[in-house]
Amino acid sequence: MLIGATFAMFFLAIMALVLVPLGFLVYSLVEVARAPEQAFGPPWDNGKNAWLIGLAVAFAIPAGTIVGPILWWTQGHKALRARQLVPKPFWAPARTYYPPAQGYPAQQPVTRPPDGSV
C-alpha cells in the first residue's frame, strides 16, 4: 500500500512538472498573439513574429517549455504591462532604429490639353 501511494505521488509530481510549464507556454503564446502590434516596435522592425515563432518552436525543443515562458515573463510581459516597448528576444536580430525608405514618389494625374488633342 505504501509503495502504491509513493508511486502515485511520484507520478503526480512528474505530471505537474510537465503540465504546469506547458500551460504557461500556451498562456504566453496566446498573450503574445493578442498583444497589439505597436507594443513590439515600429512596423519595419516588429518583434512580435520573433516572439511567436520562438514560443511555438519551444514546444519541440527539450526544456523549451520551461525556458520560453521564463523569457517571456521576465522580458516581454513585464514591458507589455508597463506599456513600454517589448524587447526583441535573444534569437532575433538586433533592433534597427532607422525609418523605412519612402518608396516611389506620388504619381501626378494625367491632364489633357484644353483643345482635346492627345
Secondary structure, 3 states (H helix, E strand, C coil): CHHHHHHHHHHHHHHHHHHHHHHHHHHHHHHHHHCCHHHHCCHHHCCHHHHHHHHHHCCCCCCHHHHHHHHHHHHHHHHHHCCCCCCCCCCCCCCCCCCCCCCCCCCCCCCCCCCCCC
